[in-house]
Amino acid sequence: MSIVALLLVGLAAGVLSGMFGIGGGVVIVPALTLLLGFDLNEATGTSLTAQLPPFALFAVIAYHRAGMLKLRAAIPVTIGLILGSATGANVALGLNQTTLQQLYGLFLLWIGWRFAEPRRVYAAYRAGTLNAAAPVETQIAVSSWVLLLVGLVAGLASGMFGIGGGVVIVPALVALLHFDQKLAVGTSLAAQLLPVGLGATIAYYQAGKLDLGVGALVAIGLFAGSVMGAKLALGMSSVTVKRLYGVFLIFIGLRFLGVWNALINLLNG
């Protein structure tokens, strides 16, 4: 895979990270497994390596300027991420590849379905209210311990799947704590600014399951893409961002469950 292609993978991951607060691993891991032939553990370790630098710094600044960041919520989430990531890596390294891919796919499919809200979209279409403004939900006051738990679960998922943690943080903040989608994205990105995946990255490095050169090239693309993604998201409605996020995760989840490969084989007959 050429240097330009790796930079483009990082750029695409950065755009989606800036839009959805997800870290970027949901692009990096599939790209490395599909295009470079990495096994899932090696792709996960390399993805976490690429996400160690504070690539979302400028995106976080953009969300902060727009008033879409809650620093007090981000701090305990960060602590949970640090505590959970190494454990997640050790769990992943003990599982076989097929099991890990299926868990990853089911996880993304569930989150994507929750965010895409296909039944709600269809009902709104039938009622002629598809373009109506979404009701504003009141945020729930929550203790730092709950946010720490969110970060811990996100850290476990990050260490297992190389996804950066945001794929857990954003849904938790939106669905459980009633954060606005963009506020959740900004807070999630802020929580991931520190090298929260360092413990997991060390575990993959010791197991010989990461490629530092590939990770460095992807990281360069991440920096540029995250700013672009933040600008795109801040120009859209929160409902639109949320549903686009859901559709994207469903697509990636189906890929890891082997649905796309099965369809290709069926068509090739």
C-alpha positions in Angstrom: 0.0 0.0 0.0 1.5 3.3 -1.0 2.3 6.2 1.3 -0.4 8.3 -0.4 -3.0 5.6 0.2 -2.1 5.4 3.9 -2.3 9.2 4.2 -5.8 9.0 2.6 -6.9 6.3 5.0 -5.8 8.6 7.9 -7.6 11.6 6.2 -10.8 9.7 5.9 -10.6 8.4 9.4 -9.9 12.0 10.6 -12.9 13.4 8.8 -15.2 10.8 10.4 -13.5 11.3 13.8 -14.1 15.1 13.6 -17.7 14.6 12.6 -18.7 11.8 15.0 -16.1 11.8 17.8 -15.2 8.2 17.3 -11.5 8.2 17.2 -11.0 6.9 13.6 -10.3 3.2 14.2 -13.6 2.3 12.5 -11.9 3.3 9.2 -8.3 2.4 10.0 -8.9 -1.2 11.2 -11.0 -2.3 8.2 -8.7 -0.5 5.8 -5.6 -2.3 7.1 -7.3 -5.7 7.2 -8.8 -5.4 3.8 -6.1 -3.5 1.9 -2.9 -4.6 3.6 -3.9 -8.0 4.8 -3.2 -7.3 8.5 -4.8 -9.7 10.9 -7.3 -8.0 13.2 -4.9 -7.8 16.2 -2.2 -6.2 14.1 -4.6 -3.7 12.6 -5.9 -2.8 16.0 -2.5 -2.3 17.5 -1.5 -0.1 14.5 -4.7 1.9 14.7 -4.2 2.6 18.4 -0.6 3.7 17.6 -1.9 6.2 15.0 -4.3 7.6 17.5 -1.8 8.2 20.3 -0.9 11.8 19.2 -3.5 14.5 19.9 -4.7 14.5 16.3 -8.1 15.9 17.2 -6.7 19.0 19.0 -7.9 21.5 16.3 -11.2 19.8 16.0 -11.6 20.1 19.8 -10.8 23.8 19.6 -13.5 24.2 16.9 -16.1 22.4 19.1 -15.1 24.5 22.1 -15.5 27.7 20.2 -19.0 26.6 19.1 -19.9 25.9 22.8 -20.1 22.1 22.0 -17.7 20.7 24.6 -18.2 19.9 28.3 -14.7 19.7 29.9 -15.9 18.5 33.3 -17.5 15.5 31.7 -14.5 14.8 29.6 -12.0 14.5 32.5 -13.5 11.4 34.3 -14.1 9.8 30.9 -10.4 10.2 30.1 -9.4 8.5 33.3 -11.7 5.6 32.5 -10.3 5.3 29.0 -6.7 5.0 30.4 -7.7 2.4 32.9 -9.7 0.2 30.5 -7.6 0.2 27.3 -4.8 -2.1 28.4 -7.3 -4.6 29.8 -9.2 -4.6 26.5 -6.0 -5.2 24.6 -5.1 -8.3 26.7 -8.7 -9.6 26.3 -8.4 -9.2 22.5 -5.0 -10.9 22.3 -6.5 -13.9 24.0 -9.4 -14.4 21.6 -9.3 -16.0 18.1 -9.6 -13.8 15.1 -13.1 -15.0 14.0 -14.6 -14.4 17.5 -13.1 -11.0 17.7 -14.4 -9.9 14.3 -17.9 -11.2 15.0 -17.9 -9.3 18.4 -16.7 -6.2 16.7 -19.3 -6.4 13.9 -22.2 -7.1 16.3 -21.1 -4.2 18.5 -21.0 -1.7 15.7 -24.3 -3.0 14.2 -26.1 -2.5 17.5 -24.7 1.1 18.0 -25.4 2.0 14.4 -29.0 0.8 14.6 -29.6 2.8 17.7 -28.3 6.0 16.0 -29.7 5.6 12.5 -33.3 5.2 14.0 -34.7 3.6 10.8 -38.2 3.0 12.3 -38.4 6.6 13.6 -37.3 8.0 10.3 -39.9 5.9 8.4 -42.7 6.9 10.9 -41.7 10.6 10.5 -41.7 10.2 6.7 -45.2 8.7 6.8 -46.4 11.5 9.0 -44.8 14.2 6.9 -42.6 15.4 9.8 -39.2 14.2 8.5 -37.8 17.7 8.3 -39.3 18.9 11.6 -36.9 20.1 14.3 -36.1 17.4 16.9 -37.3 18.1 20.5 -34.6 19.4 22.8 -33.9 16.9 25.6 -32.9 18.0 29.0 -29.4 16.8 30.1 -29.4 14.5 33.1 -27.2 15.5 36.0 -24.7 12.7 36.4 -21.9 11.9 38.8 -18.2 11.6 37.9 -18.4 7.9 38.8 -20.9 7.3 36.0 -18.7 9.1 33.5 -15.7 7.2 34.8 -17.6 3.9 34.1 -18.5 5.2 30.6 -14.8 5.8 30.0 -13.9 2.4 31.4 -16.2 0.6 29.1 -15.0 2.7 26.2 -11.4 1.9 27.1 -12.1 -1.8 27.1 -13.7 -1.5 23.6 -10.9 0.7 22.4 -8.2 -1.8 23.5 -10.1 -4.7 22.0 -11.1 -3.2 18.7 -8.7 -0.2 18.1 -11.7 2.1 17.7 -10.6 5.0 20.0 -13.4 4.8 22.5 -15.7 7.4 21.0 -18.0 4.7 19.6 -19.0 4.0 23.2 -18.7 7.5 24.6 -20.9 9.3 22.1 -23.8 6.9 22.3 -23.6 6.8 26.1 -23.6 10.6 26.4 -26.5 11.0 23.9 -28.7 8.0 24.8 -28.2 7.8 28.6 -27.3 11.4 29.6 -29.3 13.2 26.8 -26.3 15.3 25.5 -26.9 17.0 22.2 -25.1 15.0 19.5 -22.6 17.7 18.7 -21.9 18.3 22.4 -21.3 14.6 22.8 -18.9 14.6 19.9 -16.9 17.5 21.2 -16.7 16.0 24.7 -15.7 12.6 23.3 -12.9 14.1 21.2 -11.7 16.1 24.3 -11.6 12.9 26.4 -9.4 11.3 23.8 -6.8 14.0 23.4 -4.4 12.4 25.9 -2.6 9.2 24.8 -5.3 7.1 26.5 -4.5 4.0 24.4 -0.9 3.9 25.5 -1.3 0.9 27.7 -3.1 -1.0 25.0 -0.5 0.0 22.4 2.3 -1.3 24.6 0.5 -4.6 25.0 0.2 -4.9 21.2 3.8 -3.9 20.7 5.0 -6.5 23.2 3.0 -9.1 21.3 4.5 -7.9 17.9 1.1 -6.8 16.7 1.6 -3.3 15.3 3.4 -1.5 12.5 4.9 1.8 13.7 5.7 3.1 10.2 2.1 2.5 9.0 0.7 4.0 12.2 2.8 7.2 11.7 1.6 7.8 8.2 -2.0 7.2 9.1 -1.6 9.7 12.0 -0.5 12.5 9.7 -3.7 12.1 7.7 -5.7 12.0 11.0 -4.5 15.5 11.9 -5.8 17.1 8.7 -9.0 15.2 8.5 -10.2 15.9 12.0 -10.5 19.6 11.4 -12.4 19.0 8.2 -14.8 16.7 9.9 -15.5 19.1 12.7 -16.3 21.9 10.3 -18.7 19.6 8.4 -20.5 18.4 11.5 -20.9 21.9 13.0 -22.6 23.0 9.8 -25.2 20.2 10.0 -28.1 19.6 12.4 -27.4 17.3 15.3 -30.1 14.8 14.2 -28.4 14.6 10.7 -25.0 14.0 12.2 -26.4 11.3 14.5 -28.2 9.4 11.7 -25.3 9.6 9.3 -23.1 8.2 12.1 -25.6 5.3 12.6 -25.7 4.4 8.9 -21.9 4.4 8.7 -21.5 2.1 11.7 -24.1 -0.3 10.3 -22.1 -0.5 7.1 -18.8 -1.2 8.9 -20.5 -3.7 11.3 -21.9 -5.7 8.4 -18.5 -5.8 6.8 -16.9 -7.4 9.9 -19.7 -9.9 10.1 -18.8 -11.1 6.7 -22.0 -9.9 5.0 -20.2 -8.0 2.2 -17.9 -10.9 1.4 -20.8 -13.3 1.3 -22.7 -11.0 -1.2 -19.6 -10.7 -3.4 -19.2 -14.5 -3.4 -22.9 -14.9 -4.2 -22.7 -12.4 -7.1 -19.6 -14.0 -8.5 -21.5 -17.3 -8.3 
